[in-house]
Amino acid sequence: MTNILKHNLCTFIEIVEHLHKAASTVSWHLKRLKKAGLISVKYGGEYQLYQIMNPGLVADILYNYKESFLDAAVNNYTQIVEEL
């Protein structure tokens, strides 16, 4: 998502391709982000263009809630143990 923050406007297709998620999943999240006022949608011809309203705030949120490397390692180890 941080790469998307560097762009001023992104199409729905660009976001889906970047996130490697189903279009329906991306759509669900984008609707909630728009409702929360974090993104805006501009309609230009056949494309919907998405823009982050406050990139600094979004970057701070991502930084504060990003899983640390140690957290990821512990979670992966725990999952492996549980699957045994």
NORURDA-V102727 format. One line per field, one symbol per residue. ss: DSSP state (2 for helix, 1 for strand, 0 for the rest). phi: phi as a letter, one per 20 degrees, with the letter a starting at -180 (. if undefined). psi: psi as a letter, one per 30 degrees, with the letter a starting at -180 (. if undefined). A space follows every 50 residues. Layout:
# NORURDA-V102727
ss->???
phi->???
psi->???
This chain:
# NORURDA-V102727
ss->02222000011222222220002222222222222000111111001111 1100222222222220002222222222222220
phi->.fffffefccegffffffelcfgfffggffffffffnecccddcmedddd cffcgfffffffffdfffgfgfffffffffffef
psi->feeeffkekkleeeeeeefhlkeeeeeeeeeeeeefgfllkkjjbfkkkk kkeieeeeeeeeefgkkleeeeeeeeeeeeeff.
